[in-house]
Amino acid sequence: MLTRTPRQLPSHALYDRLGSSLFEAICHLPWYRISRVEQRLLAAHTAAINGIVGPISAAAELGPGSGEKLATLLSARRMHNIRVLLIDVSAEALQQATRTLSAVNGLEVSTQQATYEEALADLDLSACAGGALMVFLGSNIGNFDREAADALLRAMRGVFQRRGFLLLGTDLIKPEPELRLAYDDPLGVTAAFNRNLLVRINRELGGNFDLGGFVHRATWNALESRMEMHLVSTRRQRVRVRSCDLDITFEDGEAIWTESSYKYRADALEPMLAQAGFRMAGQWVDEGFALTLASTGS
């Protein structure tokens, strides 16, 4: 992807051990409110969500983070004995989420270290006689462009044959200054998170990126309704990645696009879900964030 124009790196590569820890730190920053607002929404509306979903025998979460949100949702249920599958590219995140959820009585927790697309291709919840719930929170869907997000939602719908539900968390469009602070914080934690991607390439792929030669940049793309993170070369420089036999010349000001975070309108989520085969079952909105519950309609 580094040979593309513009140069790109996959956003899931941000989450090695250090990257996952840095992201957890980002979630505690006052300028990045997604996790805290979502947790409050879950705490306030868990009873309503569980009431609509009804009995389930299985739950799967894509990108569980620390596992606290799913624990909030499932620990409030009267009936347990639920099989839980956690899916993430980060082994560290899976370990932490497993520890959190294993403390909830009645849960049988398993994990799969894979991309969402890889895991969904093999996942089958059709045999869950008691119903199933899929959880995709943290506005992680915002890391996918519109076409990829639609394909991901269709893949989620494809794992259900019987009754099932999807709980989707999405960050909503906000004033640009607020968005910029969330992705370029004054403490520089997000910048470290972004530049750690170069550390990972150097360590795992034999790269020789000079960390001092790249700076973090976050921009709001109003036309596409997304925040973008880039690593921008501060000079003309040549970089080699040994394991890929790749030599790249970066010009002064040339950028690597490392992540997109699409923002939504609450009223746009129902048609987006309907296009993938889901039916709106409930929605809760607060402080520029939405929790949307959708059913398979069967």
LINQUI-V804845 format. One record per pair of residues at least 12 apart in sequence whose ideal C-beta (glycine too) atoms are under 8 Angstrom apart, sorted by the first residue. I is the first residue (numbers start at 1). J is the second residue. Records with the same first field share a line. If there is no record, write none. Layout:
I->J + J
//
This chain:
2->241 + 246 + 248 + 256
3->246 + 248
6->255 + 256 + 257
7->248 + 254 + 255 + 256 + 257
8->256 + 257 + 258
9->197 + 256 + 257 + 258
11->143 + 258 + 259 + 260
12->89 + 115 + 143
13->197 + 200
14->193 + 194 + 196 + 197 + 258 + 259
15->88 + 89 + 90 + 93
16->90 + 196 + 200
17->90 + 91 + 92
18->196 + 199 + 200
19->90 + 193 + 196 + 197 + 200
20->90 + 92 + 93
21->92
22->189 + 192 + 193 + 196
23->193
24->65 + 66
25->189
26->185 + 189 + 190 + 193
27->65
29->185 + 187 + 189
31->181 + 182 + 185 + 186
32->182 + 183 + 185 + 190
33->182 + 287 + 288 + 289
34->138 + 139 + 169 + 171 + 182 + 289
35->65 + 138
37->286 + 287 + 288 + 289
38->69 + 137 + 138 + 169 + 289 + 291
39->68 + 69 + 72
40->286
41->284 + 286 + 289 + 291
42->69 + 72 + 73 + 291
43->72
44->284 + 286
45->284 + 291
46->72 + 73 + 76
47->76
48->282 + 284
49->73 + 167 + 282 + 291 + 293
50->73 + 76 + 77
52->165 + 281 + 282 + 293
53->131 + 133 + 165 + 293
54->131
55->79 + 130 + 131
56->82 + 128 + 130 + 131 + 132 + 133 + 165
57->81 + 82 + 83 + 128 + 129 + 130 + 131 + 132
58->82 + 83 + 84 + 85 + 125 + 128 + 130 + 132 + 133
59->74 + 82 + 83 + 84 + 85 + 132 + 133 + 134 + 135
60->84 + 85 + 86 + 87 + 123 + 125 + 132 + 133 + 134 + 135 + 159
61->84 + 85 + 86 + 87 + 97 + 134 + 135 + 136 + 137
62->87 + 88 + 116 + 119 + 134 + 135 + 136 + 140
63->87 + 88 + 93 + 116 + 136 + 137 + 138 + 140
64->86 + 87 + 88 + 93 + 94 + 97 + 101 + 135
65->93 + 96 + 97 + 137 + 138
66->93 + 96 + 97 + 100
67->86 + 96 + 97 + 98 + 99 + 100 + 101
68->100
69->135 + 137 + 138
70->84 + 97 + 101 + 135
71->100 + 101 + 103 + 104
73->135 + 167
74->101 + 104 + 107
75->104
79->106
80->104 + 105 + 106 + 107
81->106 + 108
82->106 + 107 + 108
83->107 + 108 + 110 + 128
84->101 + 107 + 108 + 109 + 110
85->110 + 111 + 112 + 123
86->98 + 101 + 109 + 110 + 111 + 112
87->111 + 112 + 114 + 116 + 119
88->111 + 113
89->113 + 114 + 115
90->113
91->113
94->111 + 113
97->111
98->111
116->152 + 155
117->152 + 155
120->152 + 155 + 156 + 158 + 159
121->155
123->159
124->159
125->159 + 160 + 161 + 164
126->159 + 160 + 161 + 162
128->162 + 164
129->162
131->162 + 163 + 164 + 165
132->160 + 162 + 163 + 164 + 165
133->164 + 165 + 166 + 167
134->156 + 159 + 160 + 164 + 165 + 166 + 167
135->166 + 167
136->156 + 166 + 167 + 168 + 169
137->167 + 168 + 169 + 291
138->169
139->169 + 170 + 171 + 261 + 289
140->169
141->153 + 168 + 170 + 262
142->170 + 171 + 226 + 260 + 261 + 262 + 263 + 264
143->259 + 260 + 261 + 262
144->262
145->260 + 262
146->262
149->262 + 272
150->272 + 275 + 276
153->166 + 272 + 273 + 275 + 276 + 278
154->276 + 277
156->276
157->276 + 277 + 278 + 296
160->296 + 298
161->298
162->296 + 298
163->295 + 296 + 298
164->295 + 296 + 298
165->281 + 293 + 294 + 295 + 296
166->273 + 278 + 293 + 294 + 295
167->291 + 292 + 293
168->269 + 273 + 291 + 292 + 293 + 294
169->289 + 290 + 291 + 292
170->264 + 269 + 289 + 290 + 292
171->261 + 263 + 264 + 288 + 289
172->263 + 264 + 265 + 266 + 285 + 288 + 289 + 290
173->225 + 263 + 264 + 265 + 288
174->263 + 288
176->220 + 222
179->220 + 227 + 263
180->218 + 220 + 227
182->227
183->218 + 227 + 229 + 261
184->216 + 217 + 218
188->216
190->216 + 218 + 229
191->215 + 216
194->216 + 229 + 231 + 258 + 259
195->211 + 214 + 216 + 231
197->231 + 258
198->211 + 214 + 231
199->211
201->241
204->243
205->241 + 242 + 243 + 244
206->241 + 242 + 243
207->239 + 240 + 241 + 242
208->239 + 240 + 241
209->239
210->237 + 239
212->234
213->233 + 234 + 235 + 237 + 250
214->231 + 232 + 233 + 234 + 256
215->231 + 232 + 234
216->229 + 230 + 231 + 232
217->229 + 230 + 231 + 232 + 255
218->230
224->260 + 262
225->262 + 263 + 264
226->260 + 261 + 262 + 263
227->260 + 261 + 263
228->257 + 259 + 260 + 261
229->257 + 258 + 259 + 260 + 261
230->255 + 256 + 257 + 258
231->255 + 256 + 258
232->253 + 254 + 255 + 256
233->250 + 251 + 252 + 253 + 254 + 255
234->252
235->252
236->249 + 250 + 251 + 252
237->249 + 250
238->250
264->290
266->283 + 285 + 290
269->283 + 290 + 292
270->283 + 292
273->292 + 294
277->296 + 297
278->294 + 295 + 296 + 297
279->294 + 295 + 296 + 297
280->292 + 293 + 294
281->293 + 294 + 295
//
